[in-house]
């Protein structure tokens, strides 16, 4: 199981991009050959003539495998087919020329670039190492590989001897691939750091959400208690206020003669009692509406 789904998605998108680019370029090449060299377009006399059509087929097959989530199989098949079609079978089935001693190692180095794009030391270690070792030997011993099948002795036209070619090919491969390994190592560390920071941020967000939910729950409970307390108090206040109003009414309706000052005091007491009764009623109504409001 891949422990880094984002990295897997990135490699899948990258491999699909390479498949599409390869497919489109080869289709363009075959189409142009059909237009400009119609007579020889269907004459596959050598293996080199078959390579574009073969790689087109492999590209389509790899896209289908990626589509059905056989991602590692698609990359392995494509890279193996590419290596065989570009760097091995042409040497076995075609004529060797002096240019082959230059072109073949370059193609081997270019093939090694796709190994780093397709596979990872952290996710596909053994496949990655197997292809790298094969690529190194193909590049370093390219001269000897070509020499084995050089029936026309094209090597005699070369300006360098086999040891010099061996050193140049090996150093070129090592330089290019070590540079890529270093770059990918930096990118991987940056990716891991970014992922760790994202995990920390997500953890903090979850903790913050939990704290907010807990605090909100506590506030709701406190508000509910306060509302209940205020509602009870409002109803408790109604009883003494009602009694005060009753006593004031009795004083007002009493026929006992009183001084003017006492009558004014009773009048003020009546107005204050009614005002207090109005406040208590309004408070009760407000609290009742708050209790009945849907949450």
Backbone bond lengths (Angstrom), bond angles and torsions (degrees), N, CA, C in turn:
res aa  C-N    CA-C-N  psi(-1)  N-CA   C-N-CA  omega(-1)  CA-C   N-CA-C  phi
1 X - - - 1.461 - - 1.515 109.14 -
2 X 1.315 117.92 129.82 1.453 120.92 -178.57 1.514 109.61 -73.79
3 X 1.344 116.38 126.73 1.464 121.16 -177.52 1.511 112.46 -84.55
4 X 1.311 117.42 -3.98 1.463 120.76 -178.81 1.528 108.47 -131.05
5 X 1.346 117.44 82.62 1.469 119.93 -176.51 1.520 113.31 -60.41
6 X 1.341 117.52 -34.96 1.464 119.41 179.50 1.525 110.94 -65.61
7 X 1.338 116.52 -39.14 1.461 120.33 177.78 1.526 110.45 -66.18
8 X 1.334 116.63 -38.03 1.461 120.59 177.89 1.529 110.37 -63.98
9 X 1.320 117.12 -43.42 1.468 121.00 178.04 1.522 110.97 -62.38
10 X 1.344 115.45 -40.10 1.465 118.97 -178.88 1.531 110.25 -64.54
11 X 1.320 117.49 -43.96 1.467 120.45 179.59 1.528 111.28 -68.00
12 X 1.317 116.72 -34.04 1.466 119.58 177.05 1.526 110.39 -65.27
13 X 1.339 116.53 -45.34 1.470 119.68 177.53 1.517 111.14 -62.65
14 X 1.330 116.08 -39.34 1.462 120.29 -179.89 1.525 110.75 -66.25
15 X 1.328 116.61 -44.00 1.472 119.44 -179.81 1.526 110.35 -65.74
16 X 1.325 117.22 -40.54 1.467 119.50 177.13 1.529 111.56 -61.44
17 X 1.327 115.83 -38.82 1.465 119.92 178.19 1.525 110.78 -62.13
18 X 1.338 115.95 -44.42 1.469 119.90 179.47 1.525 110.37 -64.65
19 X 1.329 117.41 -41.06 1.463 119.92 178.26 1.528 111.21 -60.70
20 X 1.326 115.79 -45.19 1.466 119.41 -178.82 1.531 111.82 -66.15
21 X 1.342 115.84 -42.55 1.464 118.70 179.11 1.533 110.27 -62.21
22 X 1.338 115.73 -45.93 1.470 119.94 178.24 1.523 110.81 -59.36
23 X 1.330 115.95 -46.48 1.462 120.60 -178.13 1.531 111.27 -62.15
24 X 1.328 116.88 -46.74 1.465 120.10 -177.40 1.527 111.65 -66.41
25 X 1.344 116.72 -41.68 1.464 119.45 179.16 1.526 111.59 -64.01
26 X 1.318 116.34 -42.23 1.465 119.56 -179.48 1.529 111.74 -70.32
27 X 1.333 116.44 -36.67 1.469 119.10 175.66 1.527 109.97 -63.75
28 X 1.337 116.03 -41.15 1.465 119.37 177.16 1.531 110.86 -62.43
29 X 1.331 115.44 -41.49 1.471 119.65 179.48 1.533 110.93 -63.71
30 X 1.321 116.44 -46.07 1.469 120.20 -179.72 1.530 111.19 -65.76
31 X 1.346 115.76 -37.72 1.465 119.20 179.28 1.525 111.22 -66.22
32 X 1.337 115.72 -43.58 1.462 119.18 179.09 1.537 110.84 -64.97
33 X 1.325 115.67 -37.15 1.468 118.85 177.19 1.520 110.87 -65.17
34 X 1.321 115.86 -37.57 1.458 120.13 178.73 1.533 111.28 -66.73
35 X 1.344 116.22 -35.38 1.467 120.50 -178.13 1.526 111.62 -76.39
36 X 1.335 115.51 -46.64 1.461 119.17 -171.67 1.536 113.91 -92.64
37 X 1.317 116.13 -18.12 1.467 118.28 -179.03 1.529 108.59 -137.97
38 X 1.324 115.08 59.11 1.461 120.93 -171.80 1.526 112.42 -59.87
39 X 1.314 117.44 -36.56 1.460 121.02 -175.09 1.534 111.71 -66.62
40 X 1.357 115.40 -35.30 1.473 118.70 -177.27 1.531 113.03 -101.24
41 X 1.345 116.76 3.23 1.461 119.56 -174.95 1.521 112.51 -63.78
42 X 1.321 117.20 -32.92 1.453 120.68 -176.43 1.525 112.46 -104.53
43 X 1.321 116.83 12.40 1.462 120.28 178.54 1.525 109.41 -100.84
44 X 1.295 116.50 99.70 1.458 121.13 -179.62 1.520 108.10 -97.96
45 X 1.314 115.07 81.33 1.461 119.98 -175.12 1.523 112.15 -82.78
46 X 1.334 118.01 -28.50 1.468 121.38 179.58 1.519 109.61 -126.07
47 X 1.335 115.08 167.93 1.459 118.97 -179.71 1.525 111.37 -64.12
48 X 1.334 117.60 -34.55 1.464 120.83 179.23 1.522 111.39 -56.95
49 X 1.320 116.65 -31.28 1.460 119.98 179.03 1.523 111.93 -71.64
50 X 1.324 115.73 -25.51 1.460 120.05 -178.88 1.533 113.12 -86.44
51 X 1.320 118.11 -18.04 1.470 121.45 -173.52 1.526 112.87 -56.95
52 X 1.340 121.09 -50.24 1.479 119.75 -178.72 1.519 113.28 -57.42
53 X 1.330 117.11 -46.81 1.468 120.01 179.85 1.525 111.24 -63.92
54 X 1.345 116.74 -38.86 1.463 120.70 179.48 1.528 110.98 -64.52
55 X 1.339 116.97 -45.08 1.465 120.40 -179.24 1.525 111.63 -68.75
56 X 1.330 117.82 -32.26 1.474 120.64 173.67 1.524 110.25 -59.45
57 X 1.320 115.20 -45.37 1.471 120.07 179.83 1.529 111.12 -63.22
58 X 1.331 115.77 -43.11 1.470 119.77 179.82 1.529 110.41 -64.88
59 X 1.326 118.45 -38.59 1.469 121.74 178.85 1.523 111.04 -62.00
60 X 1.339 116.16 -45.12 1.465 120.17 178.50 1.532 110.78 -63.27
61 X 1.330 116.71 -43.48 1.471 121.07 178.36 1.530 110.85 -60.89
62 X 1.336 117.53 -42.18 1.468 121.52 -179.61 1.530 111.04 -65.77
63 X 1.326 117.26 -39.43 1.468 120.21 176.56 1.523 111.02 -62.31
64 X 1.328 116.51 -40.54 1.471 120.45 178.41 1.529 110.60 -64.98
65 X 1.329 117.20 -42.50 1.473 120.45 178.93 1.528 111.02 -63.61
66 X 1.314 117.24 -40.79 1.466 119.92 176.32 1.525 110.87 -63.35
67 X 1.315 115.26 -38.22 1.469 119.86 -179.08 1.529 110.71 -61.62
68 X 1.327 117.49 -35.28 1.460 121.45 -179.00 1.536 111.93 -100.42
69 X 1.345 115.20 22.16 1.472 122.87 170.91 1.529 114.93 68.38
70 X 1.348 117.27 21.48 1.468 120.39 170.85 1.538 106.78 -94.71
71 X 1.324 115.76 63.06 1.462 120.98 -168.92 1.525 112.54 -68.72
72 X 1.324 116.56 -47.32 1.459 119.32 -178.57 1.529 110.92 -65.67
73 X 1.321 116.03 -37.87 1.471 119.93 177.90 1.526 110.48 -64.65
74 X 1.325 117.48 -39.65 1.466 119.97 -178.84 1.524 111.10 -64.83
75 X 1.334 116.58 -42.43 1.471 119.80 179.98 1.530 111.01 -67.66
76 X 1.334 115.80 -41.21 1.468 119.53 -179.57 1.524 111.27 -64.42
77 X 1.321 116.27 -46.10 1.476 120.27 -179.51 1.522 110.92 -63.81
78 X 1.331 116.88 -44.68 1.460 119.90 -178.17 1.527 111.06 -63.42
79 X 1.338 116.67 -46.90 1.461 119.54 -177.28 1.527 111.51 -67.61
80 X 1.329 116.50 -39.98 1.464 119.63 177.66 1.534 110.36 -63.60
81 X 1.332 116.05 -43.81 1.469 120.04 180.00 1.524 110.80 -65.75
82 X 1.328 115.64 -41.26 1.465 119.53 178.67 1.531 110.56 -61.07
83 X 1.348 116.23 -47.94 1.465 120.85 -179.37 1.520 111.21 -59.91
84 X 1.335 115.65 -45.48 1.466 119.16 -179.32 1.523 111.56 -66.77
85 X 1.335 116.98 -41.99 1.464 120.79 -175.17 1.518 113.22 -73.80
86 X 1.340 116.50 -29.94 1.469 120.06 -173.09 1.525 112.50 -99.83
87 X 1.329 117.70 -34.98 1.465 119.12 -170.68 1.532 114.95 -116.02
88 X 1.325 118.51 -15.95 1.472 119.52 -175.34 1.528 112.26 -113.40
89 X 1.319 116.05 -61.92 1.472 119.76 -174.56 1.519 113.81 -62.30
90 X 1.332 120.57 -37.40 1.475 118.41 177.07 1.525 113.08 -59.02
91 X 1.339 116.48 -34.06 1.469 119.75 178.72 1.522 110.42 -71.18
92 X 1.325 116.11 -36.22 1.463 119.82 -178.26 1.528 112.34 -75.00
93 X 1.343 116.27 -30.86 1.460 119.56 -170.78 1.527 114.40 -112.75
94 X 1.330 117.52 -4.73 1.466 119.65 -178.42 1.523 110.29 -121.24
95 X 1.304 115.73 171.99 1.463 121.04 179.35 1.521 110.72 -79.69
96 X 1.338 115.77 144.22 1.457 121.77 178.92 1.532 108.41 -93.03
97 X 1.340 114.91 132.77 1.471 120.76 177.26 1.520 108.41 -124.18
98 X 1.326 118.95 167.72 1.479 119.94 176.89 1.522 112.79 -56.42
99 X 1.347 117.25 -33.43 1.472 120.19 179.23 1.525 112.02 -65.42
100 X 1.332 116.66 -25.59 1.464 120.13 -179.33 1.519 111.60 -62.07
101 X 1.335 117.93 -32.33 1.459 121.99 -179.23 1.531 111.80 -68.74
102 X 1.310 117.04 -18.14 1.466 121.30 175.58 1.522 111.16 -98.26
103 X 1.328 117.10 -42.93 1.463 121.39 -174.45 1.529 111.83 -71.69
104 X 1.340 117.12 -41.91 1.458 119.97 -175.43 1.528 113.18 -59.36
105 X 1.351 120.87 -50.54 1.472 118.78 178.94 1.527 113.09 -64.54
106 X 1.341 116.91 -32.06 1.466 119.00 176.86 1.521 110.39 -63.81
107 X 1.332 116.26 -42.87 1.464 119.86 177.17 1.525 111.60 -64.09
108 X 1.321 116.85 -35.22 1.475 120.13 177.54 1.526 111.01 -65.13
109 X 1.321 116.72 -42.47 1.470 120.40 178.73 1.523 110.55 -65.58
110 X 1.335 116.88 -42.87 1.464 120.53 177.83 1.522 111.47 -62.17
111 X 1.318 116.35 -36.75 1.468 119.88 176.91 1.520 110.95 -64.76
112 X 1.332 116.66 -36.76 1.472 119.68 179.23 1.528 111.96 -63.70
113 X 1.333 117.36 -26.45 1.461 119.56 178.17 1.527 110.66 -63.38
114 X 1.317 117.08 -38.68 1.461 120.48 -179.32 1.526 111.81 -67.61
115 X 1.321 116.81 -25.77 1.473 119.46 177.87 1.526 109.69 -61.42
116 X 1.330 116.50 -44.06 1.466 120.67 179.95 1.523 111.86 -69.25
117 X 1.332 116.27 -31.37 1.458 119.80 178.81 1.527 111.88 -74.39
118 X 1.323 116.70 -34.69 1.464 120.98 -173.76 1.529 113.46 -87.31
119 X 1.330 116.83 -35.43 1.461 120.08 -171.54 1.526 111.18 -125.31
120 X 1.319 114.55 162.24 1.464 121.39 -177.39 1.534 109.88 -130.42
121 X 1.328 114.83 143.16 1.470 120.43 176.16 1.527 110.64 -61.29
122 X 1.321 117.63 -31.89 1.454 122.05 -175.20 1.525 112.77 -85.26
123 X 1.328 117.59 -23.76 1.457 120.19 -174.04 1.535 112.94 -113.11
124 X 1.341 117.70 -35.68 1.477 121.55 -175.62 1.528 109.15 -129.79
125 X 1.311 116.09 53.73 1.468 120.70 -167.32 1.521 113.77 -56.78
126 X 1.329 117.08 -48.57 1.471 119.20 -172.65 1.528 111.74 -73.67
127 X 1.303 117.12 -38.77 1.472 119.18 175.50 1.525 110.02 -64.51
128 X 1.310 114.97 -43.01 1.468 121.63 179.77 1.532 110.55 -58.64
129 X 1.336 116.49 -49.08 1.461 120.62 -179.05 1.535 111.54 -66.61
130 X 1.327 116.73 -39.30 1.469 119.87 -179.23 1.522 111.05 -61.72
131 X 1.316 116.86 -46.02 1.465 120.00 179.70 1.532 111.34 -67.63
132 X 1.337 117.22 -37.21 1.467 119.65 179.06 1.525 111.39 -65.32
133 X 1.318 117.09 -44.12 1.468 120.43 179.05 1.526 110.47 -62.45
134 X 1.342 116.27 -44.79 1.461 119.65 178.56 1.523 110.99 -61.79
135 X 1.327 116.07 -41.56 1.469 120.25 -179.88 1.529 111.00 -64.99
136 X 1.338 116.75 -40.23 1.467 119.99 179.77 1.529 110.85 -62.44
137 X 1.323 117.12 -46.54 1.470 119.81 -179.13 1.524 111.77 -67.49
138 X 1.331 116.35 -37.46 1.462 119.33 177.28 1.531 111.33 -62.93
139 X 1.337 115.40 -38.88 1.466 119.19 -179.01 1.520 111.84 -76.54
140 X 1.327 116.01 -49.83 1.467 120.11 -175.23 1.523 111.91 -63.77
141 X 1.326 116.62 -41.16 1.464 120.70 -177.14 1.522 111.78 -102.58
142 X 1.330 114.45 25.85 1.461 119.57 178.20 1.527 111.16 -58.61
143 X 1.316 116.37 -40.73 1.468 120.47 -178.95 1.530 110.50 -60.31
144 X 1.324 116.54 -46.66 1.465 120.54 -177.45 1.534 110.47 -69.96
145 X 1.330 116.07 -35.61 1.465 120.38 177.30 1.529 110.65 -62.85
146 X 1.326 115.60 -45.56 1.464 119.92 178.45 1.530 111.21 -67.36
147 X 1.319 115.12 -38.45 1.461 119.94 -178.20 1.523 111.86 -61.44
148 X 1.333 115.73 -34.24 1.464 120.23 -179.04 1.528 111.99 -61.75
149 X 1.324 116.77 -33.62 1.466 121.25 -175.53 1.535 112.15 -110.11
150 X 1.315 116.21 11.55 1.470 120.71 -179.47 1.527 109.49 -86.35
151 X 1.314 115.30 81.06 1.471 120.07 -177.59 1.531 112.76 -70.92
152 X 1.327 116.51 -21.25 1.466 120.40 -178.73 1.530 112.44 -93.81
153 X 1.348 116.76 1.65 1.465 123.03 178.67 1.534 111.43 55.58
154 X 1.341 114.53 48.82 1.473 120.14 178.73 1.524 111.49 -67.18
155 X 1.316 116.73 -21.73 1.464 120.28 -177.74 1.524 112.49 -60.99
156 X 1.331 116.81 -23.24 1.461 119.76 -179.02 1.534 111.60 -66.99
157 X 1.344 117.67 -18.72 1.453 120.97 -179.74 1.535 112.89 -89.97
158 X 1.326 116.58 0.16 1.467 120.38 -176.77 1.523 110.67 -84.99
159 X 1.355 116.55 147.30 1.466 119.80 -177.50 1.529 113.86 -80.35
160 X 1.345 118.60 -15.73 1.465 122.19 -176.21 1.521 109.94 -116.91
161 X 1.332 116.17 156.98 1.464 119.82 177.33 1.531 110.45 -90.15
162 X 1.318 116.15 176.51 1.458 120.83 -172.69 1.527 112.80 -64.85
163 X 1.325 118.95 -35.42 1.471 121.02 179.54 1.525 110.45 -66.82
164 X 1.313 116.88 -41.47 1.458 120.31 178.65 1.525 111.14 -64.18
165 X 1.336 115.81 -42.80 1.465 118.89 176.38 1.521 111.16 -61.70
166 X 1.339 116.45 -42.19 1.462 120.73 179.75 1.528 110.70 -58.90
167 X 1.335 117.32 -45.80 1.458 122.03 -179.71 1.533 111.44 -64.74
168 X 1.317 116.23 -44.24 1.472 120.01 -178.38 1.529 110.75 -65.01
169 X 1.335 116.28 -45.91 1.466 119.80 -179.37 1.530 110.69 -63.32
170 X 1.333 116.64 -45.96 1.469 120.23 -177.05 1.520 111.18 -64.59
171 X 1.317 117.01 -45.79 1.467 120.46 -178.98 1.525 111.33 -64.74
172 X 1.323 116.61 -37.61 1.468 119.79 178.21 1.526 110.71 -64.02
173 X 1.326 116.20 -45.29 1.458 119.93 179.71 1.526 111.22 -62.63
174 X 1.324 115.87 -46.84 1.468 120.55 -178.48 1.532 110.71 -62.28
175 X 1.315 117.40 -44.22 1.465 120.79 -178.89 1.529 110.80 -61.72
176 X 1.323 116.49 -49.49 1.470 120.44 -177.45 1.523 111.20 -63.69
177 X 1.332 116.60 -45.96 1.464 119.16 -174.23 1.523 112.72 -76.02
178 X 1.325 117.71 -35.63 1.467 118.48 175.56 1.520 111.05 -65.28
179 X 1.328 116.50 -37.18 1.465 119.81 177.08 1.528 110.13 -62.07
180 X 1.340 115.47 -45.07 1.464 118.77 179.37 1.528 111.95 -65.54
181 X 1.335 116.44 -39.58 1.462 119.41 177.78 1.521 111.05 -60.73
182 X 1.329 115.55 -41.55 1.462 120.20 -179.83 1.533 110.73 -64.74
183 X 1.322 115.79 -44.51 1.467 120.28 179.72 1.526 110.84 -62.96
184 X 1.335 116.56 -44.49 1.462 119.66 -179.45 1.520 111.66 -69.32
185 X 1.323 116.81 -31.39 1.472 119.66 176.27 1.527 110.03 -64.82
186 X 1.323 116.51 -43.73 1.468 120.44 177.46 1.530 110.29 -62.18
187 X 1.345 115.89 -45.04 1.466 119.53 179.79 1.523 111.73 -63.30
188 X 1.338 115.38 -38.75 1.466 118.74 179.64 1.524 111.05 -65.90
189 X 1.336 116.78 -43.62 1.463 119.85 178.17 1.521 111.17 -62.44
190 X 1.341 115.69 -40.22 1.463 119.37 177.54 1.530 110.57 -64.22
191 X 1.337 115.57 -39.77 1.462 120.31 178.65 1.535 110.64 -64.39
192 X 1.337 116.86 -43.55 1.462 120.65 179.17 1.526 111.58 -64.37
193 X 1.352 116.21 -43.09 1.465 119.80 177.83 1.522 111.01 -60.94
194 X 1.326 115.35 -43.18 1.466 119.70 178.82 1.526 111.02 -62.94
195 X 1.338 115.66 -41.30 1.466 119.85 179.80 1.533 110.77 -65.94
196 X 1.348 116.57 -41.60 1.463 119.90 178.60 1.524 111.36 -63.31
197 X 1.342 115.78 -41.68 1.466 119.26 178.34 1.519 111.11 -64.71
198 X 1.324 116.40 -39.19 1.470 119.39 177.57 1.522 111.30 -64.04
199 X 1.339 116.01 -38.85 1.464 119.37 178.49 1.530 110.67 -65.44
200 X 1.337 116.07 -40.49 1.470 119.86 178.08 1.524 110.45 -63.50
201 X 1.342 116.13 -43.78 1.464 120.35 179.74 1.531 110.64 -63.21
202 X 1.344 116.13 -42.81 1.460 119.56 178.40 1.524 111.17 -63.18
203 X 1.342 116.45 -39.78 1.465 120.11 178.49 1.530 110.84 -63.89
204 X 1.341 116.13 -44.11 1.465 119.98 178.25 1.523 111.18 -63.34
205 X 1.337 115.97 -38.99 1.468 119.23 178.29 1.522 111.39 -64.39
206 X 1.340 115.53 -41.13 1.474 118.34 178.21 1.526 110.90 -64.24
207 X 1.336 116.34 -42.61 1.465 119.79 178.23 1.522 110.91 -63.32
208 X 1.343 115.85 -41.21 1.465 119.66 178.96 1.518 111.21 -64.26
209 X 1.338 116.97 -41.65 1.456 120.27 177.85 1.523 111.13 -62.75
210 X 1.347 115.79 -39.57 1.467 119.36 178.54 1.524 110.89 -64.10
211 X 1.337 115.87 -42.70 1.468 119.73 179.28 1.519 111.04 -65.00
212 X 1.347 115.88 -41.20 1.469 119.30 179.02 1.522 110.52 -63.92
213 X 1.338 117.25 -43.13 1.459 120.43 178.76 1.526 111.34 -62.78
214 X 1.347 115.49 -42.78 1.459 119.20 179.12 1.529 111.21 -64.05
215 X 1.352 115.94 -44.74 1.467 120.05 179.34 1.533 110.79 -64.52
216 X 1.322 117.43 -39.44 1.465 120.96 178.55 1.532 110.68 -63.99
217 X 1.335 115.45 -41.48 1.462 119.57 178.16 1.524 111.03 -62.82
218 X 1.338 116.19 -42.77 1.466 119.98 179.26 1.535 111.14 -63.45
219 X 1.348 115.81 -42.54 1.466 119.55 179.54 1.522 111.19 -64.08
220 X 1.347 116.23 -40.81 1.465 119.02 177.94 1.521 111.25 -62.14
221 X 1.336 115.56 -41.92 1.467 118.89 179.45 1.522 110.72 -65.11
222 X 1.343 116.69 -42.61 1.462 119.83 178.64 1.528 111.59 -63.91
223 X 1.355 115.54 -42.10 1.466 119.01 178.40 1.525 111.27 -63.52
224 X 1.333 115.40 -39.91 1.463 118.62 178.65 1.530 111.11 -62.88
225 X 1.334 116.14 -41.63 1.467 119.76 178.74 1.533 111.19 -65.22
226 X 1.354 114.90 -42.07 1.465 118.64 178.82 1.530 111.21 -63.71
227 X 1.332 116.15 -41.85 1.461 120.12 178.97 1.529 110.48 -62.86
228 X 1.329 115.40 -42.68 1.468 119.40 179.00 1.526 110.97 -63.84
229 X 1.320 114.51 -42.17 1.472 119.90 -179.87 1.531 110.26 -63.46
230 X 1.350 115.88 -46.16 1.468 119.71 -179.42 1.519 111.37 -65.99
231 X 1.351 117.23 -37.00 1.459 121.00 179.75 1.530 110.92 -64.39
232 X 1.326 114.55 -43.75 1.468 119.11 179.21 1.524 110.55 -64.26
233 X 1.362 115.04 -45.35 1.466 118.73 -179.55 1.523 111.86 -61.61
234 X 1.325 116.97 -39.02 1.463 120.28 179.89 1.529 110.47 -61.72
235 X 1.354 116.86 -40.61 1.459 120.09 179.00 1.522 111.28 -72.95
236 X 1.324 116.59 -33.14 1.465 119.76 177.47 1.532 110.64 -65.90
237 X 1.360 115.39 -36.96 1.468 119.68 179.78 1.528 112.24 -68.18
238 X 1.337 117.26 -26.03 1.458 119.43 -176.78 1.525 111.99 -60.79
239 X 1.333 116.75 -37.05 1.478 120.21 -175.88 1.531 112.32 -64.44
240 X 1.372 119.83 -55.72 1.470 118.30 179.59 1.527 113.01 -63.96
241 X 1.344 116.54 -34.54 1.472 118.49 178.63 1.519 110.14 -64.37
242 X 1.333 116.20 -40.40 1.475 119.56 178.35 1.533 110.64 -63.87
243 X 1.323 115.69 -39.31 1.450 118.40 179.60 1.527 111.33 -66.21
244 X 1.319 116.28 -40.81 1.467 120.15 178.43 1.531 109.97 -60.83
245 X 1.354 115.72 -44.08 1.456 120.25 179.09 1.529 111.00 -61.50
246 X 1.347 115.13 -39.88 1.473 117.99 178.72 1.516 111.86 -64.33
247 X 1.330 116.92 -43.81 1.462 120.46 179.42 1.517 111.85 -63.35
248 X 1.348 115.53 -40.67 1.464 119.13 178.80 1.523 110.39 -63.76
249 X 1.323 117.57 -40.70 1.467 120.90 177.96 1.527 111.26 -62.55
250 X 1.340 115.68 -38.04 1.456 118.94 177.89 1.519 110.96 -64.49
251 X 1.337 114.65 -39.53 1.472 118.23 178.99 1.526 111.43 -66.20
252 X 1.326 115.28 -38.57 1.459 118.61 -178.67 1.535 110.44 -68.85
253 X 1.347 117.05 -41.69 1.471 120.85 -176.95 1.526 112.81 -79.80
254 X 1.329 115.56 -9.99 1.471 117.85 179.89 1.528 110.08 -65.73
255 X 1.359 115.64 139.54 1.470 120.44 -178.43 1.514 112.59 -91.29
256 X 1.306 116.60 4.92 1.468 120.13 179.93 1.525 109.29 -69.50
257 X 1.350 117.19 127.33 1.483 118.78 179.83 1.539 111.16 -65.63
258 X 1.377 114.90 137.03 1.463 120.21 -178.92 1.511 108.46 -132.22
259 X 1.323 115.84 154.93 1.477 118.72 174.63 1.526 110.18 -65.11
260 X 1.320 113.90 160.37 1.459 120.60 -179.41 1.524 111.70 -58.70
261 X 1.305 117.24 -38.82 1.478 120.44 -178.97 1.522 110.93 -62.98
262 X 1.349 116.75 -40.68 1.464 119.58 179.58 1.517 111.04 -66.21
263 X 1.326 116.49 -38.09 1.455 119.33 178.26 1.534 111.50 -63.65
264 X 1.346 117.39 -39.68 1.471 120.69 178.06 1.529 111.06 -64.97
265 X 1.352 114.02 -39.78 1.480 117.71 179.44 1.527 109.68 -63.93
266 X 1.363 116.15 -43.61 1.462 119.67 179.60 1.524 110.55 -62.88
267 X 1.344 116.08 -39.25 1.464 119.80 179.41 1.538 110.91 -63.00
268 X 1.346 117.00 -47.36 1.470 121.09 177.82 1.531 111.12 -61.55
269 X 1.338 115.24 -39.29 1.456 119.20 178.71 1.528 110.60 -64.29
270 X 1.301 117.71 -38.24 1.469 122.74 177.93 1.531 110.82 -64.14
271 X 1.351 116.51 -45.72 1.460 120.09 -179.82 1.528 111.42 -64.67
272 X 1.332 116.64 -42.20 1.473 120.22 179.66 1.525 111.14 -65.97
273 X 1.325 116.53 -37.97 1.466 120.25 179.29 1.532 110.86 -64.76
274 X 1.367 114.81 -43.14 1.461 118.37 178.31 1.544 111.30 -64.86
275 X 1.324 115.85 -38.44 1.473 119.45 178.44 1.521 110.37 -64.78
276 X 1.324 117.23 -42.90 1.463 120.90 177.66 1.528 110.55 -63.90
277 X 1.338 116.75 -40.70 1.466 120.57 177.82 1.534 111.02 -62.27
278 X 1.353 116.30 -39.77 1.465 119.93 178.46 1.536 111.11 -64.66
279 X 1.336 116.50 -41.52 1.464 120.14 179.07 1.521 110.79 -62.99
280 X 1.311 117.69 -44.16 1.465 121.44 -179.56 1.521 111.02 -64.38
281 X 1.357 116.77 -40.83 1.458 120.57 178.39 1.537 111.20 -63.33
282 X 1.339 115.65 -46.27 1.472 119.69 179.49 1.533 111.12 -61.81
283 X 1.330 116.38 -40.53 1.469 120.60 178.28 1.525 110.35 -63.51
284 X 1.306 117.44 -41.55 1.467 120.40 179.45 1.525 111.43 -64.24
285 X 1.369 114.99 -42.36 1.469 118.98 178.89 1.529 110.77 -62.97
286 X 1.348 116.65 -44.96 1.471 120.76 -179.34 1.526 111.27 -61.84
287 X 1.302 116.99 -44.22 1.466 120.76 -180.00 1.522 111.01 -66.57
288 X 1.330 116.69 -38.32 1.455 119.60 178.44 1.521 111.76 -64.76
289 X 1.334 117.06 -39.87 1.460 120.89 177.65 1.528 111.35 -65.25
290 X 1.343 115.21 -38.54 1.476 119.07 178.35 1.510 110.98 -65.65
291 X 1.326 117.04 -37.73 1.471 121.02 179.19 1.526 111.66 -68.70
292 X 1.350 115.66 -36.97 1.467 119.64 -176.79 1.499 113.32 -83.80
293 X 1.359 118.83 -10.96 1.478 121.54 -177.98 1.514 108.59 -66.27
294 X 1.372 118.99 132.47 1.479 121.52 178.03 1.506 111.20 -64.27
295 X 1.355 116.64 141.29 1.481 121.88 -178.49 1.498 109.65 -104.91
